[in-house]
Amino acid sequence: MNLETIFKKLWIDYSNLNPNAERIHKLLENEGEKIINDHIAFRTFDTEGINIDAITRVFIKMGYIGEGEYFFEKRGSGPGTMNMYRMN
């Protein structure tokens, strides 16, 4: 699977959960803006198969590199980290 297909699938999932995202995306495009996924962030559980290493493996193979982590104190579902990646 290539990056374009992966991002399309992620976008479908995200915009289904956040309908305003699609409206904002269209507003930006109508203003002539081009959306480029030059950096991405993931927040996940530390469970084998869905942990950060498993999720980001494909992006690292395609040129993204780790940039850092954000740590969240306990909120609702508990503490977690979000790892940031950018295009190399």
N, C-alpha and C positions, 0 to 999 in steps of 0.2 A: 504494500500500500504506500502511495506517495504522500508527501506533506499536504498537498492540496486536498486530497481525499480525506485525510485525517482531520484537517481543520474544518472542512465542510461538515463532517459528521459531528465534531465537537460543537460547531456553531448551531446546528439543528437542535441538538440536545439543550444547549444553553439558552437559545432564543425561545424554545418551548417552555422552559422554566421561567424565563424573564422576557415577556412579550415586549416590554419597552426597548429592549436592546435592538430588536429588529427595526423599530421606528427610528431610533437614534442612528443606526447604521445607514438607513435610507436617507435621512436628513444630511448626513455627512457626504454620502455619494452624490446627492443632488447639488451640493455645494462644490462638487468637483474633487473632493478628497478621495484618495485611494487608501484602502485599509491594507496594511502590511503587518503580518505577524512576525515582527522582528524580535519580540520578547514575549514570553509566556510565563505563567505561574501556576503551580499546582498545590493544592492542599488535600491531603489524603490521610488515611489511617495507616499505621505501621503494621500491616498485616501482609504476610507473604502473598505474592501474586497481584496485590493491588497497592503495594507500598510505593514510595517515591522512586525507588530504583527500577521497579517493574514498569511504572508508567512512563518514565522519562527515557528509558533505554532507546526507544525508536527515535526520539528527537535528538539525542546525543549522536546517534549514528548519522543523522542528516545535517549535522553542523551546528547544533545548539551547544552551548557550554554553560555550566553552572555558574551562577553569579552570587548566590547567597541564600540565606534562610531568614524568615521572619518567624518569631515564636509568639504564639497566642497563649495568654493565660487562660485558665479554665473559664469557659463561656458556654453555657448551654450543653453542648455535646462533649465538652471536655477540652483539654489543652491539645495543641497541635502545632505543626510547622507548615509553612508554605515555602516551597523552593522556587527560586526564580532562575530562568534560563534566557539566554539571548543568542542570536545568530552570531556565529564566529566570523 
